[in-house]
Amino acid sequence: MKKIFLSALAAAMILAVMTGSSFAEGNYWDKWQKTISLDMFPDCGINVLGAGGDDILQATVDIYCGVKPGGYVGYVNPKVIDIYKKKGKKYPDGKTAVLVFKKIGAAFTTDHKDGQPIYDVVAIKDGKSIASKEAGHPLNPATCAKCHVGFNDICKKLGYLCGNRM
Ligand code: HEC
């Protein structure tokens, strides 16, 4: 009797672990609001200015074309979507936005801490950081900041987000 109880308990525990792991799949932004998107990232050498792009988008294309990242979809945390829509300058601490590149299995992430942006690149499959530490590398958070913080203050005045600039 005791033995049956124990094996039933073990089975229940295994089941709990299995369902637990299936619930754990997915990413924190899955239910966030979609914002910007691009079906296909332009190849190197493509001029996007004629197609309605601006200087900062051209710079972005020039930096990431070599990565061949495919299309992207942007998401903004519903907690801050009103700030985004109103082109606000100040975001609260926490997770702010992501730009998901499905083809290469990577997501660019923007968080805020004390009004400052924190950039990272994570693997979609497990959420672990795959950012580069190499100076000047396109996936180095310093490269993200150089553009989001530095590029003619375009994104800086939008709380370091870029997708709501137009
Ligand atoms: C050369 C400029 C440039 C660099 C470098 C750059 N970005 Fe961006 N980023 C942009 C632009 C421009 C957009 C908006 C694209 C659009 O309008 O379709 C954007 C959009 C985003 C978004 C969507 C949310 C938002 O800001 O609207 C995130 C998240 C993001 N970038 C994070 C990153 C991260 C992380 C890196 C570094 C790994 C990075 N970016 C590197 C210019 C850049």
Residues whose N, C-alpha, C, O or C-beta is under 5 A from the ligand:
A	BS01	HEC	I36 I56 L57 A59 T60 G74 A97 V98 L99 F108 T109 T110 Y119 D120 V121 P138 L139 N140 T143 C144 C147 Y160 L161 C162 G163 N164
